[in-house]
Amino acid sequence: MIPVKPILLFCLLPALAFASKGTSVPVPKDSQGRSPALAKSSVMDDGTWVVTDTSGRLWWTRSLGMQWDTVPDFARGDRGEQFGLAVVTRNNTSYWTFDGGWKSALVPAECLDGKNRYTNSDGFWGTYDDKAKKITYCRSTDGLRKWSIWFSPPNASLPEDTIRWIGDGWNGKIWYKMVDSGYMRGTDNGLDWTRIALPPGFRVMSFMPETPGGSELVLVGGESWLHATQVAISKDLGATWEIHPGSELGWMVRKLSNSLFFAVAIDSIEGRSHGVSNARTGPWTKLDTAFRGYLCKGDDAYVVEEHAIYKLVLDGVGRKSKPAASHWQIRSENGRRVVDLPSDLEGSSWSLCSLDGRKLAGGRVAGDRIELPMGVASGLLVVGSQTWMIPDYLR
């Protein structure tokens, strides 16, 4: 037998003890005992779970769903919203905590003056003051609760004809994209600038959220927003780029813990798909289409679906097949093909798939052997976390 890499995941993943539904978590219920449809989820920086239902109501729990409460509306017409790891009002000037209710954020007047504002959940706030003809940047490092003035770049240092466009935040700098010139410029003080060449063919783009401690620059974009279906990755600040299709899992990745990675893919026809893995490079276990978000408690991950929340059983997710022991062998016995196995695999699940992905047989190892069905030609045999090709010439 010939060991193979786990490239036919549609066949291999069902046989690995991968992401299965574990313990269910109670979901929110309204006063009539009905469970609302869930649309979004996040974990606040203090560990509070927050979910939003399809009507815009916010629910929170600190007891793994044993008790859910609603976040009270901030004001008529403003229920608040999830924004990164925080719950804030629409204008980001107030925030909510489970033990203190709604509180006013400390925002300098310079960031409130002006019509054109840009805020991201990583703590960047930019405002263009039309009267003063200048941009002011503020920054928050405590979950959008307190903001301080960062800098106001001299107008002469800003890209021509783009002063009203406030820029985008990444890696501790504010960036302006000079598409026609093929590069972008970033600064953290308005005086010193870093220049990065844009990926080939990228005229529109957005930054992927940076993984804390990560050094990769990841852009999602393309020729136009209608065709922003590519992912560009640079590990050397734009000196070189790798271009990948955004429809494939594994290029847009968020590290959730030391043993859990989350990936998203975007297809212009199929929409979004999501996957999980134990390793940054996969392989990836695709989550159900009912996926709405994830929640974490330590290293434990929980999947949020429209009407359910459950713990994700992670054993084997993304683990590559291991080389088999040298005393594995396949032979014929009374007209059947028999695979002899190491004794320590007794009780492991096994699966036999054809090369086109059809599952032919499966079960659990009894003793130290597996008897394959009659008439099997070539295929993939997966036992526990080990994968083997059964060559055609062994028929």
ROLOKE-404761 format. One record per residue (C-alpha): x, z, y. Coordinates in steps of 0.05 Angstrom, whole numbers, plus 32768, in hexadecimal, padded with zeros to 4 digits. Layout:
BEGIN
- x/z/y
- X/Z/Y .
...
This chain:
BEGIN
- x/z/y
- 8000/8000/8000 .
- 8016/7FF2/8048 .
- 800B/8025/8080 .
- 7FEA/8008/80BE .
- 7FDF/801F/8105 .
- 7F98/8033/8119 .
- 7F87/7FF4/813F .
- 7F43/7FE6/8120 .
- 7F23/8023/813F .
- 7EDC/800C/8131 .
- 7EEE/8017/80E8 .
- 7F1D/8052/80EC .
- 7EFB/8081/811D .
- 7EBE/8091/80F2 .
- 7EED/80A9/80BC .
- 7F16/80D6/80E9 .
- 7EFB/811C/80F6 .
- 7EF2/8105/813E .
- 7EC4/8115/8178 .
- 7E85/812F/8158 .
- 7E4C/8158/8174 .
- 7E59/81A2/816C .
- 7E32/81DE/8185 .
- 7DFA/81CC/81B5 .
- 7DF7/81EF/81F8 .
- 7DB3/8201/8217 .
- 7D9F/81D1/824E .
- 7D7B/81E3/828F .
- 7D2F/81EA/828E .
- 7CFF/81EB/82C7 .
- 7CC6/821D/82D2 .
- 7C9A/81F4/82A3 .
- 7CCD/81F8/826B .
- 7CE0/81AF/8272 .
- 7D28/8197/826D .
- 7D39/8168/82A7 .
- 7D61/8129/829B .
- 7DAA/8137/82AD .
- 7DD3/8105/82D6 .
- 7E15/8126/82EA .
- 7E41/8162/82DA .
- 7E7F/8186/82F3 .
- 7EA5/81C7/82EC .
- 7EB2/81EB/832E .
- 7EF7/8208/833B .
- 7EDC/824E/832A .
- 7EC4/8236/82E6 .
- 7E7A/822F/82F7 .
- 7E57/81F6/82D4 .
- 7E2B/81CB/8300 .
- 7DFE/8192/82EB .
- 7DD0/8165/8314 .
- 7D8F/814A/82F8 .
- 7D71/8106/8308 .
- 7D45/8124/833F .
- 7D82/813F/8364 .
- 7D7A/8189/8352 .
- 7DBA/81AF/8346 .
- 7DBE/81E1/830C .
- 7DF6/8212/82FD .
- 7E0C/8241/82C6 .
- 7E46/8270/82B8 .
- 7E30/8282/8271 .
- 7E37/8241/8249 .
- 7DEF/8230/8257 .
- 7DD1/8272/8241 .
- 7DB4/8279/8288 .
- 7DAA/8240/82B9 .
- 7D97/8248/8302 .
- 7D8A/8215/8339 .
- 7DB6/820F/8376 .
- 7D87/821D/83B1 .
- 7D7D/81E5/83E2 .
- 7DAA/81EA/841F .
- 7D74/81CF/844D .
- 7D37/81A4/844B .
- 7D4D/8160/8433 .
- 7D93/8179/841F .
- 7D99/8197/83DA .
- 7DE4/8192/83DB .
- 7E0B/8167/83AA .
- 7E45/816A/8379 .
- 7E85/8151/839B .
- 7EC2/8156/836F .
- 7EC8/81A0/8359 .
- 7E9B/81B9/8391 .
- 7E51/81BA/83A5 .
- 7E4B/81A7/83EE .
- 7E18/818E/8421 .
- 7E14/8145/8431 .
- 7E40/814C/846E .
- 7E72/8179/844A .
- 7E6B/81B0/847E .
- 7E4F/81E4/844E .
- 7E5F/81F7/8406 .
- 7E3D/8220/83CF .
- 7E57/8256/83A1 .
- 7E32/8279/8369 .
- 7E3F/82BE/8385 .
- 7E39/82B0/83D0 .
- 7E06/8278/83D8 .
- 7E0F/8246/8410 .
- 7E48/8251/8441 .
- 7E62/8229/847C .
- 7EA3/8205/8471 .
- 7ED9/820D/84A6 .
- 7EE2/81C7/84C3 .
- 7F09/81B9/8503 .
- 7EE1/8199/853A .
- 7F11/815E/853A .
- 7EF9/814B/84F5 .
- 7EB0/8150/8508 .
- 7EB6/8125/8547 .
- 7EAE/80DB/853B .
- 7E7E/80AD/8517 .
- 7EA9/8092/84E0 .
- 7EBC/80C6/84AC .
- 7EDE/80C4/8469 .
- 7EE2/80FF/8439 .
- 7EF8/8102/83F1 .
- 7EF1/813A/83BF .
- 7F3C/8144/83BA .
- 7F3C/8163/8400 .
- 7F48/8129/8431 .
- 7F1C/8122/846F .
- 7F26/80EC/84A3 .
- 7EFF/80DF/84E3 .
- 7F03/80A6/8515 .
- 7EF2/80BD/855C .
- 7ED7/8080/8581 .
- 7EE0/80A0/85C6 .
- 7F27/80B7/85BB .
- 7F38/8079/8592 .
- 7F5D/80A1/855E .
- 7F5A/80B9/8516 .
- 7F61/8102/8502 .
- 7F6E/8118/84BB .
- 7F5D/815D/84A0 .
- 7F6D/817A/845D .
- 7F51/81B0/842E .
- 7F77/81D3/83F6 .
- 7F42/8205/83E1 .
- 7F08/81DC/83C5 .
- 7EED/81BF/8407 .
- 7EDF/8204/8426 .
- 7F13/8206/845D .
- 7F2E/81C9/8481 .
- 7F6B/81C5/84AF .
- 7F84/818E/84DC .
- 7FB8/8165/84B7 .
- 7FCF/812F/84E8 .
- 7FB9/80F9/8518 .
- 7FE3/80BA/850F .
- 7FF8/8095/854F .
- 7FCC/8057/8557 .
- 800A/802C/855D .
- 801E/803F/8516 .
- 7FDC/802B/84F7 .
- 7FD0/7FE7/84D9 .
- 7FB7/7FB5/850D .
- 7F6B/7FAD/8511 .
- 7F5F/7FE5/84DE .
- 7F5E/8024/850A .
- 7F14/802D/84FB .
- 7F22/802A/84B1 .
- 7F38/8071/84A0 .
- 7F5F/8063/8461 .
- 7F60/8082/841C .
- 7F82/80C1/8402 .
- 7FB1/80C4/83C6 .
- 7FEE/80EC/83B3 .
- 7FF0/8115/83F3 .
- 7FEE/80D9/8421 .
- 7FBB/80AE/8446 .
- 7FC0/8064/8433 .
- 7FAE/8024/8458 .
- 7FA8/7FE5/842F .
- 7FC6/7FA7/8450 .
- 7FA7/7F76/8421 .
- 7FBB/7F36/8445 .
- 8003/7F4D/8447 .
- 8003/7F63/83FE .
- 8014/7FAD/8406 .
- 7FF9/7FF1/841B .
- 8017/8026/8447 .
- 8011/8071/843F .
- 8023/80AC/846C .
- 801A/80F8/846E .
- 802C/8100/84B7 .
- 801E/80BE/84DA .
- 8068/80B2/84E9 .
- 808A/80A7/84A6 .
- 806C/8072/8479 .
- 8073/805E/8430 .
- 8067/8015/841E .
- 804D/7FFF/83DA .
- 8042/7FB7/83C3 .
- 7FFB/7FA9/83AB .
- 7FEE/7F90/8364 .
- 7FEB/7F44/835E .
- 7FA5/7F2A/836B .
- 7F8A/7F6C/8388 .
- 7F64/7F64/83C9 .
- 7F34/7F9E/83C0 .
- 7F45/7FDF/839D .
- 7F3A/802A/8398 .
- 7F66/8062/837F .
- 7F58/8083/833D .
- 7F57/80CF/8344 .
- 7F9C/80EA/8339 .
- 7FA7/8116/82FD .
- 7FC8/8157/8316 .
- 8012/8150/8309 .
- 800C/8106/82F9 .
- 803A/80D2/8317 .
- 8014/8092/8307 .
- 7FF4/8069/833E .
- 7FB3/804B/8322 .
- 7F89/8019/834A .
- 7F47/7FFB/8336 .
- 7F37/7FB9/8357 .
- 7F3E/7F6D/8357 .
- 7F30/7F31/8383 .
- 7EEE/7F4D/839C .
- 7EC0/7F89/8390 .
- 7E95/7F5B/8366 .
- 7ED0/7F4F/8338 .
- 7EF4/7F92/833E .
- 7EFE/7F95/82F3 .
- 7F49/7FA0/82EC .
- 7F75/7FDE/82E9 .
- 7FBB/7FDD/8307 .
- 7FEC/8013/82F2 .
- 8030/8021/8311 .
- 8061/8057/82FC .
- 8093/8046/8332 .
- 8069/8046/8372 .
- 8059/7FFC/8371 .
- 809D/7FE0/835E .
- 807C/7FC5/831F .
- 8034/7FC1/8309 .
- 8010/7FBD/82C7 .
- 7FCC/7F9A/82CB .
- 7F97/7FAB/8297 .
- 7F4D/7F9A/828E .
- 7F21/7FD1/82A7 .
- 7EF1/7FC5/826D .
- 7F23/7FE5/823C .
- 7F26/8030/8232 .
- 7F69/8050/823E .
- 7F7E/8037/8282 .
- 7F54/8064/82AF .
- 7F62/80A9/8293 .
- 7F57/80F1/82AA .
- 7F7C/812C/828A .
- 7F4A/8164/827D .
- 7F78/8193/8258 .
- 7FB9/8192/8230 .
- 7F94/8178/81F4 .
- 7F5C/814F/8212 .
- 7F5B/810E/8239 .
- 7F1E/80E9/8254 .
- 7F1B/809E/8260 .
- 7EEA/8070/8282 .
- 7EE3/8024/827E .
- 7EBA/7FF7/82AA .
- 7E9C/7FB5/8293 .
- 7E77/7F87/82C3 .
- 7E41/7F7B/828E .
- 7E41/7FB9/8261 .
- 7E4C/7FEC/8299 .
- 7E75/802B/828F .
- 7E8D/8046/824D .
- 7EB2/8088/823F .
- 7EE2/80A2/820B .
- 7F0B/80DF/81F8 .
- 7F4E/80E9/81D6 .
- 7F80/8120/81C5 .
- 7FB7/80F3/81E1 .
- 7FC1/80D1/8224 .
- 7FCC/808E/8203 .
- 7F92/8094/81D2 .
- 7F77/8078/81A5 .
- 7F33/8086/81C4 .
- 7EF2/809F/81A6 .
- 7EB8/807F/81CC .
- 7E82/80AE/81E3 .
- 7E38/80A0/81DA .
- 7E15/8075/820E .
- 7DEB/80B3/8220 .
- 7E2A/80D2/823F .
- 7E1E/80EE/8285 .
- 7E5C/8119/8290 .
- 7E89/814F/8273 .
- 7E93/8199/827C .
- 7ECE/81C5/8267 .
- 7ED9/820D/8254 .
- 7F24/8218/8249 .
- 7F3A/81E2/8218 .
- 7EF3/81D9/81FE .
- 7ECE/819B/8215 .
- 7E83/8192/821A .
- 7E5E/8150/8220 .
- 7E22/814A/824E .
- 7DED/8119/823A .
- 7DAA/810B/825B .
- 7D85/8141/8234 .
- 7DBC/8167/820F .
- 7DFF/818B/8218 .
- 7E2B/8197/81DC .
- 7E71/81AC/81CA .
- 7EA0/8173/81B8 .
- 7EC3/817F/8175 .
- 7F08/8163/8182 .
- 7F2B/8167/813F .
- 7F4E/8125/8135 .
- 7F3A/8103/8175 .
- 7F6F/80D0/8186 .
- 7F9F/80E5/8150 .
- 7FC4/80AB/8133 .
- 7FC7/80A1/80E8 .
- 8004/80C0/80C7 .
- 8031/809D/8093 .
- 801A/80AF/804E .
- 8044/80D5/801C .
- 8070/80AB/7FEF .
- 8048/80BE/7FB1 .
- 8009/809C/7FC7 .
- 7FFC/8061/7F9A .
- 7FC5/8031/7F86 .
- 7FB9/801A/7F3F .
- 7F84/7FFE/7F10 .
- 7F60/8029/7EDE .
- 7F29/8010/7EB0 .
- 7F1A/7FD6/7EDF .
- 7F18/8002/7F1D .
- 7F4A/800A/7F55 .
- 7F62/8052/7F5B .
- 7F8A/8071/7F93 .
- 7FB4/80AD/7F80 .
- 7FBC/80DF/7FBA .
- 7FE6/811C/7FCA .
- 7FC1/815B/7FB3 .
- 7FBF/8178/7FF9 .
- 7F8B/8143/800D .
- 7F56/815E/7FDF .
- 7F15/8168/8004 .
- 7F29/8137/803C .
- 7EF6/8103/8052 .
- 7F06/80BB/8041 .
- 7EEB/8077/8056 .
- 7EF6/8031/803E .
- 7EE9/7FF8/8070 .
- 7EEE/7FAD/806B .
- 7F1A/7F8B/809D .
- 7EDE/7F74/80C5 .
- 7EC9/7FBD/80CF .
- 7E93/7FC6/809A .
- 7E95/8009/8077 .
- 7E97/7FFD/802C .
- 7E9A/8043/8011 .
- 7EAC/808A/8023 .
- 7EA8/80D3/800F .
- 7ED6/810E/8003 .
- 7F14/8111/7FD8 .
- 7F07/8135/7F96 .
- 7F48/8149/7F75 .
- 7F82/811B/7F83 .
- 7F64/80D5/7F7D .
- 7F30/80A5/7F99 .
- 7F0D/8070/7F6F .
- 7EFE/8033/7F98 .
- 7EBF/8008/7F8D .
- 7EC3/7FCC/7F60 .
- 7ED3/7F89/7F81 .
- 7EF8/7FA5/7FBE .
- 7F2B/7F75/7FDA .
- 7F55/7F85/8017 .
- 7F3F/7FBB/8047 .
- 7F51/7FFC/806C .
- 7F50/803F/8048 .
- 7F4F/807D/8074 .
- 7F59/80C1/8054 .
- 7F58/80FC/8084 .
- 7F86/80E5/80BC .
- 7FAE/80B3/8092 .
- 7F9F/8068/8092 .
- 7FB5/8034/8060 .
- 7FAC/7FE9/8058 .
- 7F97/7FD2/8012 .
- 7FB6/7F8D/800D .
- 7F91/7F53/7FF0 .
- 7FC6/7F45/7FBC .
- 7FB7/7F87/7F99 .
- 7F73/7F6E/7F80 .
